[in-house]
């Protein structure tokens, strides 16, 4: 049933993605030099919003951009159109997934207040405007480095850390690629996604993310590891038992790093979260109390509000087989509605899906060979490369006539494989050296 439904494409999906492709192509070549074809592509985007609340702003902004005037206000409207188009595609895909899986999803509860504005966001908007005018093909070393000062200032403000980390990673990619004109292939959709999200997060008056305190037992399904040259994040998917209800939730911990720290040694950057790392490595549940749960289903992790349940194991496959089918999911926050952001936990007891082994992290023991021999797979269902695929988080497989269960988070406290442990010990020394040097600088 799930396979059959997910093989179908929602009506209008290809048309929406074609509009986004036209907008993204304009960003590749720059808004300062639009030819007739790219101007027509932007005008088609404006036409698509003709009967919507964005009609007036979209038509005015895109008309001015095509005429050669590019302001922060015009770019905000352009980014808003792109967010809305991809949000509509996301909603159609997620509705089909929920119908196929029989998953119940609560509607999103909008916030009544707004997030704290930052005067530093103006610097972010200025740099993003320069990028859009020049286009990706026009990015040189000077332009790529133009956001560095703003990034450093934003990093110093905890409330702006989300925008700061995004800009830091984006600018690092541009610096590594500069001059972009010499690149044989530009990551068009990725850079447009990063630019759009950064521009939207740089706006004032964004709605605050509503949240409420919760308590209960967190049963972990798996960990999605995100490694970038400048950051490492562990996003844990699990089920939260609160009284008689079971909810699908996510929680994330992250740390900044340098590109020389990679693979299993990246876990050392998360040493401030021993409760969560211990639960991942030892397959234990966690009792939480007083943590904040956002309307989008994100549990804001706080080690001070988490207590490991000593001696109580919680096998992820057993958890999924017993509780996953009846768990209630949350609707994503408006700014998180994007096909690439779909990551729905599923349990597969047989084949039938494409497996996204390209997403397997170097920081865990899960390999493509283990996935290929799996008899069961716990993973995230994603809309990847224009179709559905499963990103494995854990597998049960038979290796040398022995049944094994391997998960991406098994090395959270260090590799259990002797060869990997030896390599990690050598590479992990860089982490300790950097910490010692950072501490020395702070003492000065």
Buried (B, 14 or more C-beta within 10 A) or exposed (E): EBEEEBEEBBEEBEEBBEBBEBBBBBBBBBBEBBEEEBBEBBBBBBEBBEEEEBBEBBBBBBBBBBEEEBEBEBBBBBBBBBBBBBBBBBBBBBEBBBEBBEBEBEEBBEBEEEBEEBEBBEBBBBBBBBBBBBBBBBBBEEBBBBBBEBBEBBBEEEEBBEBBBBBBBBBBBBBEBBBBEEEEEBEBBEBBBBBBBBBBBBBEEBBEBBBEEBBBBBBBBBBBBBBBBBBBBBBBBBBBBBEEEBBBBBBBBBBBBEEEBBBBBBBBBBEEBBBBBBBBBBBBBBBBEEBBBBBBBBBBBBEEBBEBBEEEEBBBBEBBBEBBEEBBBBBBBBBBBBBBBBBBBBBBEEEEBEBBBEBBBEBBBBBEEBBEBBEBBBBBBBBBEEEBBBBBBBBBBEEEEEEBBBBBBBBBBBBEEEEBBEBBEEBBEBBEEBEEEEEEEEEE
